[in-house]
Amino acid sequence: MDLGLQGKWALVCAASKGLGRGCAEALVGEGVNVVITARGAEVLEATALALRALNPAVEVRTVAGDITTPEGRAAALAACPQVDILINNAGGPPPGDFRSWDRDTWLKALDANMLTPIELIKATVDGMAGRGYGRVINITSGAVKAPIDILGLSNGARSGLTGFVAGLARSPKLAAHNVTLNGLLPGAFDTDRLRVTMQGAAAKSGSNFDEAWDRRRMAIPAQRFGTAQEFGAICAFLCSQQAGYLTGQNILLDGGAYPGTF
Ligand code: NAD
């Protein structure tokens, strides 16, 4: 299927590794020019080389910086001639007990996982509407649908973003101009983040990492973790011309882990 994305420009945030990189790879494969961002320049440049090798016909630009800061966002936006596709992503907040979180801890989580995507949406969607095409994908978490107790900062901040986007996506100023906004909710994906989180949990409980990894894997009906490539493929489809009637939705990718009917 031709997704009709040749020559578009995408800003893919936090894309040197993991799910963001998976999205960038899938978009580049469809002929989309990309601006990718991450905090560390070295891994980011290596990812850019791999993307250029994947499709030498597209332009791949890099912006090293923290996307959760005003400077990081300004630099990312300045590098993209026009944002047709915006993939919002950033590192997730740390786990913990809400009794130990002060106001600053909350503000940091809200900044990273709610206000940063909203700022980038604000900077880009009216231009998309003017051109008659736009796609915004927010990488959030399965925790938006099925909260995880120790991830209260993520549950809270990402639900705030999801509620805001639910309203915005239904605005005729955007929906009637072929601008869609959707959430992609990862369950467990085999990325650095999942490995680091599980290494920490295993060390804390004194258990063996490989055993903990297998237990977690077998608790998923698919009995495997998701891959960044399959995450990216669904992201690219949501950005396609064919997906123009799909907006304001939250798509869970979790190998069947969520137990509800809806
Ligand atoms: P990852 O650690 O594999 O990759 C994260 C990427 O984001 C890296 O390229 C890193 O450089 C970049 N990054 C992080 N913070 C940044 C910032 N402030 N500015 C710019 N770049 C930044 O992580 P991942 O597994 O791909 O996770 C992506 C998002 O999805 C995170 O918010 C994570 O919490 C969420 N998530 C992941 C899973 C999973 O199973 N992997 C599950 C649920 C939610």
Boltz pocket constraint, residues with backbone or C-beta under 6 A from the ligand:
constraints:
  - pocket:
      binder: B
      contacts: [[A, 13], [A, 14], [A, 15], [A, 16], [A, 17], [A, 18], [A, 19], [A, 20], [A, 37], [A, 38], [A, 39], [A, 40], [A, 65], [A, 66], [A, 67], [A, 68], [A, 89], [A, 90], [A, 91], [A, 92], [A, 93], [A, 139], [A, 140], [A, 141], [A, 142], [A, 186], [A, 187], [A, 188], [A, 189], [A, 190], [A, 191], [A, 192], [A, 193], [A, 194]]
      max_distance: 6.0
